[in-house]
């Protein structure tokens, strides 16, 4: 069963956040992740959507997503994201 990393972000420092963008993709690919959504145009139809950037990454299964998120390769990159944005992140099983 697939798993998805869903992140909602407001970037607080665009210059430093670019370093995250430059480094994260190869690590996601190394863990066989696939970007489904990476920001892009959107329209809110109901409720509040308080974040300007939404990212969804598909992994083969829940364990692969958890392993990527907790990996030594991603740890320093994750820190860049956390220090230069605010938001939410979940990992959820899918279909």
C-alpha positions as CSV (number, residue, x, y, z in Angstrom):
1,X,0.0,0.0,0.0
2,X,1.4,3.4,-1.0
3,X,2.1,6.2,1.4
4,X,2.1,9.9,1.0
5,X,4.1,12.7,2.6
6,X,1.9,15.8,2.6
7,X,3.4,19.1,3.5
8,X,1.8,22.6,3.8
9,X,4.4,25.4,3.9
10,X,4.8,29.1,4.1
11,X,8.3,30.0,3.2
12,X,9.8,32.5,5.6
13,X,13.2,32.9,4.0
14,X,13.1,32.3,0.2
15,X,16.9,32.5,-0.4
16,X,17.7,29.9,2.2
17,X,14.7,27.7,1.3
18,X,16.1,27.5,-2.2
19,X,19.0,25.5,-0.8
20,X,16.4,23.0,0.5
21,X,14.8,22.7,-2.9
22,X,18.2,22.2,-4.6
23,X,19.1,19.3,-2.3
24,X,15.9,17.5,-1.4
25,X,14.9,16.0,-4.8
26,X,17.9,13.6,-5.2
27,X,17.2,12.2,-1.7
28,X,13.5,11.7,-2.4
29,X,14.5,9.8,-5.6
30,X,17.0,7.7,-3.7
31,X,14.2,6.5,-1.5
32,X,12.0,5.9,-4.6
33,X,9.7,8.8,-3.8
34,X,7.8,10.5,-6.5
35,X,6.5,14.1,-6.4
36,X,2.8,14.2,-7.1
37,X,2.3,17.9,-6.2
38,X,5.0,20.4,-5.8
39,X,3.3,23.8,-5.2
40,X,1.5,25.0,-8.3
41,X,-1.7,26.9,-9.0
42,X,-4.6,26.2,-6.6
43,X,-8.0,27.6,-5.6
44,X,-9.6,27.2,-2.2
45,X,-13.3,26.1,-2.5
46,X,-14.1,25.5,1.2
47,X,-12.5,26.4,4.5
48,X,-9.2,28.0,5.2
49,X,-6.0,27.1,3.4
50,X,-3.4,29.0,5.4
51,X,-0.3,27.8,3.5
52,X,0.9,29.0,0.1
53,X,2.8,25.9,-0.8
54,X,1.6,22.3,-0.8
55,X,3.8,19.3,-1.6
56,X,2.7,15.6,-1.9
57,X,5.3,12.9,-2.3
58,X,4.3,9.3,-3.0
59,X,6.4,6.4,-1.6
60,X,6.0,2.7,-2.2
61,X,4.8,2.1,1.3
62,X,4.5,3.6,4.8
63,X,7.8,2.3,6.0
64,X,9.6,3.7,3.0
65,X,8.2,7.2,3.7
66,X,9.1,7.0,7.4
67,X,12.6,5.7,6.5
68,X,13.1,8.7,4.1
69,X,11.9,11.2,6.7
70,X,14.1,9.8,9.4
71,X,17.1,9.1,7.2
72,X,20.6,10.5,7.9
73,X,20.6,11.8,4.3
74,X,17.5,13.9,4.8
75,X,18.2,15.1,8.4
76,X,20.4,18.1,7.5
77,X,18.2,19.0,4.5
78,X,15.1,18.8,6.8
79,X,16.7,21.3,9.1
80,X,17.0,23.8,6.3
81,X,13.2,23.4,5.6
82,X,12.3,23.7,9.3
83,X,14.5,26.9,9.8
84,X,13.2,28.7,6.7
85,X,9.5,27.8,6.6
86,X,6.5,27.1,8.8
87,X,3.9,24.6,8.2
88,X,2.5,21.1,8.6
89,X,3.8,17.7,7.6
90,X,2.1,14.3,7.8
91,X,2.9,10.8,6.4
92,X,-0.3,8.9,5.6
93,X,-1.1,5.5,4.1
94,X,-3.0,5.6,0.9
95,X,-4.5,3.3,-1.7
